[in-house]
Amino acid sequence: MMNNSSSKTNSPIDSGDRVACSEFLAGQLCHRSAMNDSNRGNPLTASGSIIRAFAILALALATSSVAAAPLSNPTGPDAMAPELAETGSGAVLTWIERFDNGHALRFATFDGERFGEAGEIAHGTGWFANWADTPRLFVTPGGDWVAHWPVKSGESTYAYDVVVSRSTDQGESWSLPAIPHRDETQTEHGFVSYFADREGTPHLVWLDGRHTAIDADEPAAREGHVAGNVAGHGSGAAMTLRTASMVGAAFGPSVELDDRVCDCCQTASALTGNGPVVVYRDRSDDEVRDIHIVRRVDGEWTSPAPVAEDGWVIGGCPVNGPDVAADGVQVAAAWFTMANHIPAVRLALSEDAGETFPVTRRFSEGSALGRVQLARHDDDWLLLWMDEVDGGASLKLARIGRDGETRSVRVLADLGPGRGSGFPRMAVVETPRGDRLLVAWTGSDQHPSGERTTHVRTAAFDLGGGSEGGSDSPPAG
């Protein structure tokens, strides 16, 4: 990743990697420069279209579609990077807004029918605002909110830190910002996911680039301790995967989970009935970038193991990470692959807390763009992803049973295939009149002057039938 690296496997994406990237479908980004939008006049300049129409969600095959109604939200102009977190009484939408020469991380709660007023988590200058490594909010079992955002730590493009704050009063006030990594290197730290352990303590998982800048024998490289069962790749100076617990507003020592992983794919974490699991894109010495899992069993992290062996060889990061969801010992993992030059979204199911994944399924083979997310509803899994359609993209939702059988696949919205749409997010919301699915993504408007502005789009759908709503008008606020 660092410009002064002499090793091919640890250097920036070179011309050979860009050839590999050209094999992707339109809008599928895989070179490092594609991730950074923080130094541009507009945070999203790639092609993207205003959402023109919604194909209405119907999760039961017999459900008929009805016209969409607007669902406004309090995001402002130049809003981007939406994320959703489920709560016991609804959901929390977070997003980034640009102001002057800086950015603000804001939030709004959703009660199943409408959004409340916007609140602010943090604001400042020097943020690494981009389409792929987005801020996120995590709701602990005790009701606290933990949020993070990326802040630049040096002049190098990908030198940035994870900055974290905690609220014990649902966003009314926030603790002083803290950093979970203590290496103090000006390298990449990001792509955070969360899990809470059985005691309710929140843990952060992130990609950590400390070894890309310093020798592994230096003291800073030894901060924390290496998990005892981790099997190394035999090569230093690579991106690593680390985790740390958060007690109050402070962090414990970090633990290295894998010493060689893909540089810029999202991580995913969940708590199973047997303990936490982390799913991520691995990176072998031969540039195989398949999805791996580590599990904490009896207080110790296991060695990395493949969820499935796709055999996808690619010289650059696809910026297209996996997701994982759990319900007791039932675990679902989903990801994008382009093994054998065939794009597809894959789903794998486990009945033993992620130790094995005997059931696998493929979706949108030949047309998938990925950017997956998983959720649980009743006894089924919900899978969200993007699919290429006629030069654009569709946002699709599948309902899959415990046995792996697909119960339905529906198109939720039409959107642009490029990074302008970001990573669409969903959350299941319980309401007195039934469960609803809240969906958010980044949309953009092209003005006659040539200027492009971004907006956070939102839609809500009834999971049990009845009226459904969406938003394709300029958001409120």
C-alpha positions in Angstrom: 0.0 0.0 0.0 2.8 2.4 0.8 4.5 4.1 -2.1 8.0 3.2 -1.0 7.3 -0.5 -0.9 9.4 -2.7 -3.1 7.4 -5.9 -2.8 4.8 -6.5 -5.6 2.3 -8.1 -3.3 2.5 -5.1 -0.9 2.8 -2.3 -3.4 0.0 0.0 -4.7 -2.1 -1.3 -7.5 0.1 -1.2 -10.6 -0.7 -1.3 -14.3 -1.1 -5.1 -14.2 -3.6 -4.8 -11.5 -5.6 -2.3 -13.5 -5.8 -4.8 -16.3 -7.3 -7.3 -13.9 -9.7 -4.5 -12.8 -10.8 -3.9 -16.4 -12.3 -7.4 -16.4 -15.0 -6.2 -14.0 -18.4 -5.2 -15.0 -19.1 -1.5 -15.6 -19.0 0.3 -12.3 -17.1 -2.5 -10.4 -14.2 -0.7 -8.8 -11.1 -2.5 -7.7 -8.1 -0.2 -7.7 -7.0 1.8 -4.7 -7.6 5.2 -6.1 -11.3 4.4 -6.6 -11.9 4.4 -2.8 -10.8 8.0 -2.2 -13.2 10.9 -2.7 -12.1 13.1 0.2 -10.0 15.5 -2.0 -12.4 16.1 -4.8 -14.8 19.0 -5.4 -17.8 16.7 -4.9 -17.7 13.6 -2.7 -19.1 11.4 -5.5 -18.2 12.1 -9.1 -18.7 8.7 -10.7 -21.8 8.1 -12.8 -25.0 7.6 -10.9 -28.6 8.3 -11.7 -31.5 9.6 -9.8 -33.8 6.7 -8.8 -36.6 6.8 -11.3 -38.8 4.0 -10.2 -39.2 1.4 -7.5 -40.1 -2.2 -8.2 -42.2 -2.9 -5.1 -41.1 -5.5 -2.6 -43.2 -8.6 -2.1 -41.5 -11.2 0.0 -44.4 -13.7 -0.3 -44.7 -15.0 -3.8 -48.5 -14.3 -3.9 -48.2 -10.7 -2.7 -49.2 -8.2 -5.4 -47.3 -4.9 -5.9 -48.6 -1.5 -5.1 -47.5 2.0 -6.0 -44.7 3.5 -3.9 -45.3 6.5 -1.6 -42.5 9.0 -0.6 -40.5 8.5 2.6 -38.6 11.7 3.5 -35.6 11.9 5.7 -33.8 14.8 7.4 -30.5 14.5 5.4 -29.2 17.6 3.7 -27.6 18.3 0.4 -24.3 16.6 -0.3 -25.2 13.8 2.1 -23.6 10.5 1.5 -22.5 7.2 3.0 -25.7 6.1 4.8 -25.6 3.3 7.4 -28.5 1.7 9.4 -28.5 0.2 12.9 -31.4 -1.7 14.3 -32.7 -0.8 17.8 -35.4 -2.3 20.0 -37.8 0.3 18.9 -36.8 1.1 15.3 -33.6 2.0 13.6 -30.9 4.7 13.5 -29.8 6.2 10.2 -26.3 7.7 10.0 -24.7 9.7 7.2 -22.0 12.2 6.3 -22.7 15.8 5.3 -20.1 18.2 3.8 -19.8 21.7 5.3 -17.4 24.4 4.3 -14.1 22.5 4.2 -15.1 19.7 6.6 -17.6 17.0 7.3 -20.2 16.1 10.0 -21.5 12.7 11.0 -25.2 12.9 11.7 -28.0 10.6 12.7 -31.8 10.3 12.8 -34.0 7.7 14.5 -36.7 5.9 12.6 -39.8 4.6 14.5 -41.2 2.5 11.7 -43.2 5.3 10.1 -41.1 8.4 9.9 -37.7 9.8 10.8 -37.1 12.2 13.7 -35.0 15.3 13.5 -31.3 15.1 12.7 -28.7 15.0 15.5 -24.9 15.3 15.3 -22.3 12.8 16.5 -19.2 14.7 15.5 -17.8 17.2 13.0 -14.4 18.3 11.9 -11.9 18.8 9.1 -9.4 16.3 7.7 -11.9 13.4 7.5 -11.3 10.6 5.0 -14.8 10.8 3.5 -15.3 8.2 0.8 -17.9 5.9 -0.7 -16.5 2.5 0.6 -15.1 2.9 4.2 -18.1 4.6 5.8 -18.9 5.6 9.4 -21.1 3.3 11.3 -23.2 3.2 14.5 -23.5 0.1 16.7 -26.2 -0.4 19.4 -25.0 -2.4 22.3 -27.2 -4.9 24.1 -27.4 -2.4 27.0 -28.7 0.3 24.7 -25.5 2.4 24.4 -24.5 3.7 21.0 -21.0 3.4 19.7 -20.0 5.3 16.5 -16.8 5.7 14.5 -15.5 7.8 11.6 -12.2 8.0 9.6 -9.8 10.9 10.2 -6.6 11.5 8.3 -3.4 10.9 10.2 -0.8 11.9 7.6 -0.3 13.2 4.1 -0.4 9.8 2.4 -3.8 9.2 0.7 -4.6 6.2 2.8 -3.1 7.3 6.1 -6.1 7.5 8.4 -7.3 6.5 11.9 -10.5 5.0 13.3 -12.0 7.5 15.7 -14.7 6.3 18.1 -17.2 7.9 20.5 -19.8 6.4 22.8 -23.2 7.7 23.9 -25.1 6.4 26.9 -28.2 8.5 26.2 -29.1 7.6 22.7 -27.2 10.4 21.0 -27.9 13.3 23.4 -24.2 13.4 24.4 -21.0 11.7 23.3 -17.8 10.8 25.0 -14.4 12.3 24.0 -13.2 10.6 20.8 -10.8 7.6 21.3 -8.7 5.5 18.9 -8.7 1.7 19.3 -5.3 1.1 17.7 -2.1 2.3 19.4 0.6 1.8 16.8 0.7 5.5 15.9 1.6 4.7 12.3 0.4 6.9 9.5 -1.2 4.0 7.7 -4.6 2.7 6.8 -6.9 1.8 9.7 -10.6 1.3 8.8 -13.4 -0.9 7.5 -14.8 -1.4 11.0 -17.4 -3.9 12.1 -18.8 -4.6 15.5 -19.9 -7.4 17.8 -21.0 -7.6 21.4 -19.8 -10.5 23.5 -22.0 -12.6 25.8 -21.5 -10.0 28.6 -22.6 -7.2 26.3 -19.2 -5.6 25.9 -18.8 -4.1 22.4 -15.8 -5.1 20.3 -14.5 -3.4 17.2 -12.8 -5.2 14.2 -10.8 -3.3 11.7 -8.2 -3.5 8.9 -4.9 -2.4 10.3 -2.0 -1.3 8.1 0.7 -0.8 10.8 3.0 -3.4 9.1 2.9 -1.6 5.8 4.9 1.2 7.2 7.2 -0.4 9.9 9.1 -3.5 10.4 7.3 -6.2 12.3 10.0 -6.3 14.9 9.6 -2.7 15.9 7.8 -2.1 19.3 4.8 -0.4 17.7 4.2 -3.5 15.6 3.9 -5.6 18.8 1.2 -3.5 20.4 -1.4 -5.8 21.9 -0.7 -9.4 21.3 -1.1 -11.9 18.6 -3.9 -14.5 19.0 -2.3 -17.8 19.8 -3.8 -19.9 17.1 -3.4 -17.6 14.1 -1.7 -19.2 11.1 0.5 -16.6 9.4 0.9 -16.2 5.7 4.6 -16.1 5.9 5.0 -12.5 4.6 5.3 -9.3 6.6 4.3 -5.7 5.6 0.7 -6.7 4.7 -2.6 -5.5 5.8 -3.8 -7.2 9.0 -7.1 -7.8 10.7 -7.3 -6.8 14.4 -9.9 -6.5 17.2 -10.2 -4.7 20.5 -12.9 -4.5 23.3 -14.4 -1.2 24.4 -15.0 -0.7 28.1 -16.7 2.6 28.8 -15.0 5.0 26.4 -11.6 3.2 26.5 -10.1 0.3 24.6 -8.3 -2.8 25.7 -5.2 -4.1 23.9 -5.8 -5.1 20.3 -5.5 -8.7 19.1 -4.3 -9.7 15.6 -6.7 -12.1 13.9 -5.0 -12.6 10.6 -1.7 -11.2 9.4 -2.5 -10.9 5.7 -5.8 -9.8 4.4 -7.3 -7.8 1.5 -6.5 -4.1 1.8 -9.9 -2.4 1.4 -12.8 -4.8 1.6 -15.3 -4.4 4.4 -15.2 -6.7 7.5 -18.3 -8.3 9.1 -18.8 -9.6 12.6 -21.6 -11.3 14.6 -22.3 -13.0 17.9 -23.4 -16.7 17.6 -24.6 -19.0 20.3 -21.0 -20.3 20.6 -19.3 -16.9 20.5 -18.3 -14.2 18.1 -17.3 -14.7 14.5 -15.5 -12.4 12.0 -15.8 -12.8 8.2 -13.5 -11.0 5.8 -11.7 -11.2 2.5 -8.4 -13.0 2.9 -5.3 -12.5 0.7 -2.9 -15.4 0.0 0.7 -15.2 -1.3 -0.7 -16.2 -4.7 -3.3 -13.4 -4.6 -6.3 -15.6 -4.0 -8.8 -13.4 -2.2 -11.5 -15.7 -0.9 -13.7 -15.2 2.1 -12.4 -16.4 5.5 -13.8 -16.7 9.0 -12.2 -16.6 12.5 -14.2 -17.7 15.6 -13.6 -17.2 19.2 -14.0 -20.5 21.0 -13.4 -20.8 24.8 -11.8 -17.4 24.8 -9.3 -18.1 22.0 -9.5 -17.1 18.4 -9.3 -19.9 15.8 -7.0 -20.0 12.8 -8.5 -18.4 9.7 -10.5 -20.8 7.6 -12.3 -20.4 4.3 -16.0 -20.1 4.2 -15.9 -21.4 0.7 -13.0 -21.9 -1.7 -13.9 -19.8 -4.8 -10.3 -19.6 -5.9 -10.7 -15.9 -7.0 -7.2 -14.7 -8.1 -7.0 -10.9 -8.5 -4.0 -8.5 -8.1 -6.1 -5.7 -6.7 -8.7 -5.2 -4.0 -12.2 -5.4 -5.3 -13.6 -3.1 -2.6 -16.5 -5.5 -2.1 -16.5 -7.1 1.3 -18.7 -9.8 2.8 -21.5 -9.8 5.4 -22.4 -12.2 8.2 -25.5 -12.6 10.4 -26.3 -15.0 13.2 -29.2 -16.4 15.1 -28.0 -18.8 17.8 -25.9 -21.4 16.1 -27.4 -20.6 12.7 -25.0 -18.4 10.7 -25.3 -16.9 7.2 -22.4 -15.4 5.2 -22.7 -13.6 1.9 -20.1 -12.2 -0.5 -19.3 -11.2 -4.1 -16.9 -13.2 -6.2 -15.6 -13.1 -9.7 -13.8 -16.5 -9.8 -13.3 -17.8 -13.3 -14.3 -14.3 -14.5 -17.9 -14.9 -13.6 -19.4 -12.3 -11.2 -21.8 -13.8 -8.7 -23.2 -13.3 -5.2 -22.7 -16.3 -2.9 -24.5 -17.3 0.2 -23.3 -19.9 2.7 -25.3 -21.3 5.7 -24.0 -22.9 8.9 -25.8 -24.8 11.6 -22.8 -25.1 13.9 -22.0 -21.4 14.6 -19.7 -21.0 11.6 -17.5 -24.1 12.0 -18.8 -25.5 8.7 -20.8 -24.1 5.9 -22.4 -27.1 4.1 -25.1 -25.2 2.2 -24.1 -22.7 -0.4 -26.2 -20.8 -3.0 -25.4 -18.5 -6.0 -27.4 -15.4 -7.0 -27.2 -13.2 -10.2 -24.5 -15.4 -11.8 -23.0 -13.4 -14.7 -24.5 -10.0 -13.7 -23.9 -9.4 -10.0 -22.2 -6.3 -8.7 -22.2 -7.4 -5.1 -22.2 -4.9 -2.1 -24.1 -7.4 0.0 -25.9 -7.2 3.3 -27.7 -9.8 5.4 -30.5 -9.6 7.9 -32.7 -12.0 9.8 -36.5 -11.9 9.7 -38.7 -14.6 11.3 -36.9 -17.9 10.5 -35.6 -16.6 7.1 -32.5 -14.8 5.9 -32.8 -11.6 3.9 -30.0 -10.9 1.4 -29.5 -7.5 -0.2 -27.2 -6.9 -3.2 -26.7 -4.9 -6.4 -27.1 -6.4 -9.9 -26.1 -5.0 -13.3 -29.1 -4.4 -15.6 -29.0 -2.6 -19.0 -26.1 -0.4 -18.1 -27.5 0.5 -14.8 -28.1 -1.4 -11.6 -30.9 -3.0 -9.6 -31.1 -3.3 -5.9 -32.3 -6.8 -5.2 -33.6 -8.6 -2.1 -33.9 -12.4 -1.6 -35.6 -14.3 1.2 -33.9 -17.6 1.9 -35.1 -20.3 4.2 -33.1 -22.1 6.8 -32.7 -25.0 4.4 -31.2 -22.7 1.8 -34.2 -22.6 -0.5 -34.9 -19.3 -2.1 -38.5 -18.2 -1.2 -38.5 -15.0 -3.3 -36.3 -12.5 -5.1 -37.5 -9.0 -5.7 -36.2 -5.8 -7.2 -36.4 -2.9 -4.7 -35.0 0.0 -6.7 -33.2 1.0 -9.9 -29.9 2.9 -9.4 -26.5 3.6 -11.0 -23.9 0.8 -11.1 -20.9 3.0 -10.1 -19.8 4.1 -6.7 -22.3 6.9 -6.8 -24.9 4.6 -5.2 -22.4 3.6 -2.4 -23.3 0.5 -0.4 -27.1 0.3 0.1 -28.1 -0.6 3.7 -31.1 -2.3 5.2 -32.6 -2.8 8.7 -35.6 -4.8 9.9 -37.9 -2.6 12.0 -40.6 -3.9 14.3 -43.8 -1.8 14.5 -47.2 -2.3 16.1 -48.8 -2.9 12.7 -46.1 -5.3 11.5 -42.4 -5.6 10.5 -40.9 -3.2 7.9 -37.7 -3.2 5.9 -35.9 0.2 5.9 -33.5 0.7 3.0 -31.0 3.6 2.4 -28.5 4.4 -0.3 -26.8 7.4 -1.9 -28.4 9.0 -4.9 -27.2 11.9 -7.1 -28.6 14.7 -9.2 -27.0 16.1 -12.3 -27.8 19.8 -12.6 -27.8 21.8 -15.9 -24.6 23.6 -14.8 -22.9 20.2 -14.8 -22.6 20.2 -11.0 -23.6 16.9 -9.3 -25.0 16.8 -5.8 -25.7 13.8 -3.7 -28.6 12.8 -1.4 -29.4 10.0 0.9 -32.4 8.1 -0.4 -34.6 6.0 1.9 -37.4 3.5 1.4 -39.5 1.4 3.7 -41.4 -1.7 2.8 -43.9 -3.8 4.8 -42.5 -7.3 5.3 -45.9 -8.7 6.0 -47.8 -7.2 3.1 -49.9 -4.1 2.9 -48.8 -0.6 1.9 -45.2 0.1 1.1 -43.3 3.3 0.8 -40.2 4.7 -0.9 -38.5 8.0 -1.6 -37.4 9.3 -5.0 -38.0 13.0 -4.3 -35.4 15.4 -2.8 -35.1 14.5 0.9 -36.5 16.9 3.5 -34.0 19.2 5.3 
